[in-house]
Amino acid sequence: MGPYQPDMLEYPGFDNWKKVNQGKTCAFLAHIGFAASSPHTMCERRAENLMRPSQHIDKVMHAQSKEEKEKNRLRLSTSIVAVRWLALQGCAFRGNDESLSSSNRGDFLELVKAFAKMNIEIDEVVLENPPKNAQYIAPEIQKEILHIMANRVRQMVREEVGDKYFCILVDEARDISKREQMTIILRFVNNHGILTERFFAIKSVSDTTSMNLKNEISNVLVHHDLHVKKIRGQGYDGASNMRGAWNGLQALFLKDCPYAYYVHCFAHRLQLTLVSAAKDVSVIWEFFSHLDNIVNIVTSSTKRIAELHTAQRNEIEYMLSIGERDSGSGANQIGNLQRAVEFSL
């Protein structure tokens, strides 16, 4: 097979020198072409781009990719800051109507919108401006960010506990959606010799039997490499499924760790004692009965509440003037009457 021969019809070359200077019929001008999209012009442009490294496709794609990464980081950072602030303040994330036509799209979206109004760069990359698949504002993204933050906090608590012994404090309560929630608190002595309590986890439990609670607590501890054998104390309230001597939660943990002594919550024990003692003292019982009547009378009228606040304000001002009270940030707040409540389990 012979050497490659270019198609002479495709590349006719210049062999008619008589028409070189004859205007539009010039062989050179005919080859170059008068349109910006002529083959010669396109080849000339490609050659110029080839001699400019900054115009190479890999450089252009890298520059575009770097710019997109910076926008994605700014967009994600805005969502992270919003989630962190709402979690710190204990605010709800979602709104009743999060559509574009809504006047209030919920705390999370409204907070992101506030950030956008304060910063032009943020305004260009958040909410409806970015692609639909990279907005980082969906409820699933909010939950994932919050879950990552919670795991980092638990990891820090786990590092603080280390290989030391610890106690567990457990309580149950129903949330606003009527689901049973179990909270787990770790109590231990840190590296500085200070007794420390850290909120560690909250678990939603559908079954509140002692065996199920024990399994849920054990799963949380094992997941974070905390051994049940290192438990040196259990603190619960007085519910039968928690303190039962034979089948209660404390008895189940004692089978696995004989040193995990059970201590009834002292605050709850004291409260039960006070309630029981107050019922047997007529003077105290009458006092709280009259107190309930006073609270009902005052709180049932906005006018009476306003008069109470005025009386409180006058008393505080008088006490400050004679030096019986100290002034300062957060001091001398005017509050409302609270109804006495009896808790018994």
SVG drawing of the C-alpha trace seen along z (x, -y; Angstrom):
<svg xmlns="http://www.w3.org/2000/svg" viewBox="-61 -55 65 67">
<polyline fill="none" stroke="black" stroke-width="0.4" points="0.0,0.0 1.5,-3.3 1.9,-6.5 -1.2,-8.6 -2.3,-10.8 -4.8,-13.6 -7.9,-14.0 -7.0,-16.6 -10.7,-17.5 -10.9,-18.3 -7.6,-20.2 -7.2,-21.6 -4.2,-23.9 -3.2,-26.9 -2.2,-26.3 -3.8,-29.1 -1.5,-32.1 -3.1,-34.2 -6.1,-35.0 -4.2,-35.9 -4.9,-39.6 -8.4,-39.4 -10.6,-40.4 -13.2,-37.9 -12.0,-35.4 -8.5,-35.4 -7.5,-31.8 -6.2,-32.8 -9.4,-34.6 -11.6,-31.8 -9.7,-29.3 -10.0,-31.5 -13.7,-32.1 -15.8,-35.2 -17.9,-33.6 -16.9,-33.4 -17.7,-29.7 -15.5,-28.8 -13.2,-25.8 -10.0,-27.9 -11.3,-30.4 -12.3,-27.6 -9.0,-25.9 -7.2,-29.2 -9.3,-29.7 -8.5,-26.2 -4.8,-26.8 -4.9,-30.0 -6.8,-28.2 -4.2,-25.4 -1.4,-27.9 -3.3,-29.4 -3.2,-26.8 -5.8,-28.7 -8.4,-27.9 -7.8,-24.2 -10.9,-22.1 -9.5,-20.5 -8.6,-24.0 -12.0,-25.4 -13.8,-22.4 -11.5,-22.6 -12.3,-26.3 -16.0,-25.7 -15.8,-22.8 -14.0,-24.9 -16.5,-27.7 -19.4,-25.2 -17.7,-23.7 -17.4,-27.1 -21.1,-27.8 -22.1,-24.4 -19.9,-25.0 -21.5,-28.4 -25.0,-27.0 -24.4,-24.0 -22.7,-26.2 -25.8,-28.5 -28.1,-25.5 -25.7,-24.2 -25.7,-27.5 -29.5,-27.7 -30.0,-24.1 -27.5,-24.8 -29.2,-28.0 -32.7,-26.5 -31.5,-23.4 -29.7,-25.6 -32.9,-27.7 -35.2,-24.6 -37.3,-26.0 -39.4,-24.1 -37.9,-23.7 -40.9,-23.1 -43.8,-25.5 -47.4,-24.7 -47.1,-26.1 -43.6,-26.1 -44.7,-26.9 -43.2,-29.9 -46.5,-31.8 -46.6,-31.4 -46.0,-34.5 -44.3,-32.4 -42.5,-29.3 -41.3,-28.1 -38.4,-28.9 -35.7,-27.2 -36.5,-28.7 -37.2,-32.1 -33.9,-32.1 -32.1,-31.1 -34.0,-33.9 -32.8,-36.4 -29.2,-35.3 -29.7,-35.9 -31.0,-39.5 -27.9,-40.3 -25.3,-38.9 -25.4,-39.2 -23.1,-36.1 -25.5,-34.0 -28.5,-35.4 -27.1,-34.2 -26.7,-30.5 -29.6,-29.7 -33.3,-28.9 -34.6,-29.0 -31.3,-30.2 -29.3,-26.9 -30.2,-23.7 -33.2,-21.8 -30.9,-18.8 -28.5,-20.9 -30.6,-23.3 -29.7,-21.7 -33.0,-22.9 -35.1,-19.7 -36.5,-18.3 -34.3,-15.2 -31.2,-17.4 -32.2,-19.2 -32.5,-16.0 -29.3,-14.6 -27.4,-17.7 -29.0,-17.6 -28.2,-13.9 -24.5,-14.5 -24.3,-17.2 -25.9,-14.9 -23.4,-12.2 -20.5,-14.6 -21.8,-15.7 -22.2,-12.0 -18.7,-11.3 -17.3,-14.1 -19.2,-12.8 -17.9,-9.3 -14.3,-10.6 -14.9,-12.5 -16.1,-9.3 -13.1,-7.3 -12.5,-4.0 -13.9,-5.2 -16.9,-3.8 -20.2,-5.6 -23.9,-5.7 -27.0,-5.9 -30.0,-8.1 -33.1,-7.2 -36.6,-8.8 -39.6,-8.5 -42.0,-11.1 -44.5,-11.6 -43.8,-14.3 -46.4,-16.5 -47.1,-13.8 -48.0,-11.3 -45.0,-9.1 -43.1,-7.7 -39.5,-9.0 -36.8,-7.7 -33.8,-9.9 -30.4,-8.6 -28.0,-10.6 -24.5,-9.6 -23.1,-10.5 -19.3,-10.1 -16.2,-11.7 -14.2,-13.5 -10.4,-13.8 -10.3,-16.8 -12.1,-14.9 -15.4,-16.7 -18.7,-14.9 -20.3,-15.4 -23.7,-14.7 -24.1,-14.7 -27.3,-14.2 -26.4,-11.4 -29.4,-10.1 -33.1,-10.1 -34.9,-7.1 -38.5,-6.7 -39.9,-3.5 -43.3,-1.9 -43.0,0.7 -42.2,-0.5 -41.8,2.9 -38.6,3.3 -37.1,5.8 -37.6,3.6 -36.2,0.6 -33.2,2.6 -32.5,3.7 -32.9,0.2 -30.4,-1.2 -28.0,1.6 -28.1,1.0 -27.2,-2.7 -24.4,-1.9 -22.9,0.9 -23.2,-1.3 -20.9,-3.8 -18.6,-1.2 -19.8,-1.7 -19.7,1.6 -22.6,2.5 -20.0,4.1 -18.7,0.6 -22.1,-0.7 -21.8,-1.6 -25.2,-3.1 -28.8,-3.4 -31.1,-6.3 -34.8,-6.1 -38.2,-7.3 -40.5,-5.2 -42.5,-3.5 -42.9,0.2 -41.3,1.1 -38.2,-0.8 -37.6,0.1 -39.2,3.6 -37.1,5.8 -37.7,8.9 -38.5,7.9 -37.9,4.2 -35.2,2.4 -32.8,2.1 -33.0,5.8 -32.3,6.7 -29.1,4.6 -28.1,6.1 -28.0,9.5 -25.5,8.3 -23.5,6.1 -23.9,6.7 -22.3,3.4 -24.9,1.3 -26.7,0.2 -30.1,-1.3 -30.9,-4.7 -34.4,-6.1 -34.4,-9.7 -33.9,-11.9 -35.8,-14.8 -38.8,-12.6 -38.5,-10.9 -38.4,-14.3 -41.4,-15.6 -43.5,-12.5 -42.5,-12.9 -43.5,-16.6 -46.9,-15.8 -47.6,-13.0 -46.6,-15.1 -48.6,-18.1 -51.8,-16.1 -51.6,-15.2 -51.1,-18.9 -54.3,-20.8 -52.7,-24.2 -50.4,-23.4 -53.3,-21.8 -55.5,-24.8 -52.7,-27.1 -52.3,-25.4 -56.1,-25.2 -56.4,-29.0 -53.4,-29.4 -55.1,-27.5 -58.2,-29.7 -56.0,-32.9 -54.2,-31.7 -57.6,-30.8 -59.0,-34.3 -56.0,-36.3 -55.2,-34.3 -58.8,-34.3 -58.7,-38.0 -56.2,-40.0 -57.0,-43.1 -56.1,-41.3 -52.8,-40.1 -51.9,-43.6 -52.6,-44.9 -50.4,-42.1 -47.5,-43.1 -47.9,-46.8 -47.8,-45.8 -44.7,-43.7 -43.0,-46.5 -43.7,-49.0 -42.4,-46.6 -39.2,-45.9 -38.5,-49.6 -39.0,-50.2 -36.7,-47.3 -34.1,-48.6 -34.3,-52.1 -33.7,-51.0 -30.9,-48.5 -32.8,-45.3 -32.4,-44.0 -29.4,-43.9 -29.7,-45.1 -28.2,-43.2 -28.8,-41.5 -31.6,-39.0 -32.4,-40.0 -35.8,-41.2 -37.9,-39.7 -41.7,-40.1 -43.3,-36.7 -46.8,-35.1 -48.4,-33.0 -47.8,-29.3 -50.4,-26.7 -49.1,-24.1 -49.1,-20.7 -48.9,-17.3 -46.8,-14.6 -47.2,-11.1 -46.0,-7.9"/>
</svg>
